[in-house]
């Protein structure tokens, strides 16, 4: 199976660089409001540092989080333990979600914060969705949350300084400036080559530079619906934002709630 160039976060930066993000402030509360109050068995795919898995577990649900990045999972375990959630309520597993094989099924699955778009090939997308479906109980539901494509970004072959941000990393006592570079791929259709550039100064004033490279695709609402339906789901609702609004051309998000068929 052809592979995307995957996103590998700098683990200690991850929570800090997205702190205060409108998406991260609102996505989990929105989805928690749509979960039954009765304890559910929940699977979070690509859980990262467990920033969603932890509040899901704190709300009384049994959660299994899966991610392939050992460094992110180590931070996730530290965060889980620091707030007193037992492993029996939040189990964190290292694994490739396109090869998922767990001996359990779930009431709900979650794949949020644009993560589906890191799987840029049809083979990867289909494999991921089919395995997710296999891990849901009959009638189980699946949440997917991605951004609505910005046509002004897609129209240009290059963006040099997009989405700049400065953030403080407490674990490293370091302030970091990040800029995002976006290039339209010349090798693959419907793929953007993303680079996060990080700059920080040490106590002597010397500048240091780091970067991560990864690929992303994009899709529109109809594409997402067709992809989910092709892989054994029925789309029950499409939302355009975390206020529960219907999806419109100007919506910032594409939030799908799909049911296993």
Buried (B, 14 or more C-beta within 10 A) or exposed (E): EEEBBBBEBBBBBBBBBBEEEEBBEBBBEBBBEBBEEEEBBBBBBBBBBBBBBBBBBBBEBBBBBBBBBEBBBBBBBEBBEEEEBEEEBBBBEEBBBBEBEBEEBBBBBBBBBBBBBBBBBEEBBBBBBBBBBEBBEEEBBBBBBBBBBEEEBEEEEEBEEBEEBEBEBEEEEBEBBBBBBBBBBEEBEBBBBBBBBBBBEEEEEEEEEEEBBBBBBBBEBEBBBEBBEEBBBEBEBBBBBBEEEEBEEEBEBBBBBBBBE
